[in-house]
């Protein structure tokens, strides 16, 4: 998918400076940032879901026992 976004002049300058410092094209830097954001959100969700499941494990077990009666 090709995506176009508008950034402010300051954001464009910051992106250019970081890309130049890392010696990568601005588009590659932006793509890496998007990928990192998506991966982080997935990891955060997985951690939160695991926490909720662990915290409520006993409740889910009891609910399952009630339904099997």
C-alpha positions as CSV (number, residue, x, y, z in Angstrom):
1,X,0.0,0.0,0.0
2,X,1.3,3.4,-0.8
3,X,0.5,6.1,1.8
4,X,0.8,9.8,1.6
5,X,0.9,12.0,4.7
6,X,1.2,15.7,5.4
7,X,3.7,16.9,8.0
8,X,4.4,20.3,9.3
9,X,7.5,22.2,8.3
10,X,9.1,21.4,11.6
11,X,8.3,17.7,11.3
12,X,9.7,17.6,7.8
13,X,12.9,19.3,9.1
14,X,13.2,16.9,12.0
15,X,12.6,13.9,9.7
16,X,15.2,15.2,7.3
17,X,17.8,15.8,10.0
18,X,17.3,12.3,11.5
19,X,17.4,10.6,8.1
20,X,20.6,12.5,7.2
21,X,22.2,11.6,10.6
22,X,21.3,7.9,10.1
23,X,22.2,8.1,6.4
24,X,18.9,6.7,5.2
25,X,16.2,8.0,2.9
26,X,13.4,9.9,4.6
27,X,10.9,7.4,3.3
28,X,12.8,4.5,4.8
29,X,12.9,6.3,8.1
30,X,9.2,7.0,8.1
31,X,8.4,3.4,7.2
32,X,10.6,2.1,10.0
33,X,8.8,4.4,12.4
34,X,5.4,3.1,11.3
35,X,6.6,-0.5,11.6
36,X,8.0,0.2,15.1
37,X,4.7,1.8,16.2
38,X,2.6,-1.1,15.0
39,X,4.9,-3.7,16.5
40,X,4.9,-1.8,19.9
41,X,1.1,-1.5,19.9
42,X,0.8,-5.3,19.3
43,X,3.3,-6.1,22.0
44,X,1.5,-3.7,24.4
45,X,-1.9,-5.3,23.6
46,X,-0.4,-8.8,24.1
47,X,1.0,-7.9,27.5
48,X,-2.3,-6.3,28.6
49,X,-4.3,-9.3,27.4
50,X,-2.0,-11.7,29.2
51,X,-2.3,-9.7,32.4
52,X,-6.1,-9.6,32.2
53,X,-6.3,-13.3,31.5
54,X,-3.9,-14.2,34.3
55,X,-5.7,-11.9,36.7
56,X,-9.1,-13.3,35.9
57,X,-8.1,-17.0,35.4
58,X,-9.9,-18.1,38.5
59,X,-13.1,-16.2,37.5
60,X,-13.0,-17.8,34.0
61,X,-12.6,-21.2,35.6
62,X,-15.6,-20.7,37.8
63,X,-17.7,-19.5,35.0
64,X,-16.7,-22.5,33.0
65,X,-17.6,-24.8,35.8
66,X,-21.0,-23.2,36.2
67,X,-21.8,-23.6,32.5
68,X,-20.9,-27.3,32.5
69,X,-23.4,-28.1,35.2
